[in-house]
Amino acid sequence: MNVGIRNREAHASILKMRIDRKKCCYCGGCVGACPLNALELWETELVVDEDKCTDCGICVKCCPVGAIEAD
């Protein structure tokens, strides 16, 4: 499974969320919980759209396997 972050270079200084590829079970719970639709599942990849993400932490709280952590 791949974890991608759109616009990483443009927003590297504000990136506060980390996704552990080994823990992620690809369930989509974080995608459904995000109020801003900043997370997407693409076949075998979880993508974070940092233009939408506000680091609210809802995805961190709803992940059943603890794959998302806030830095």
C-alpha positions, 0 to 999 in steps of 0.5 A, spaced: 500 500 500 502 506 498 501 513 502 501 519 497 500 526 499 499 531 494 503 538 494 508 535 499 513 540 497 508 546 497 506 545 504 512 541 507 513 546 513 505 545 515 505 537 514 503 535 521 500 528 519 503 522 518 500 515 516 504 509 517 503 504 511 504 498 515 499 499 520 494 502 515 488 497 513 485 501 507 478 501 511 477 508 508 474 510 515 478 516 515 476 518 508 469 518 511 470 521 517 474 527 514 469 533 514 473 537 508 474 531 504 481 531 504 483 524 504 481 519 498 482 512 497 485 510 490 486 503 488 492 501 493 493 508 495 491 513 501 492 520 498 492 526 503 490 533 499 493 538 503 490 544 500 483 541 503 487 538 510 486 543 516 490 538 521 483 537 525 485 530 527 479 527 526 482 522 522 487 520 527 481 519 532 477 515 528 483 510 525 481 503 528 488 501 527 492 507 529 495 508 523 495 516 522 499 520 527 499 527 528 506 530 529 
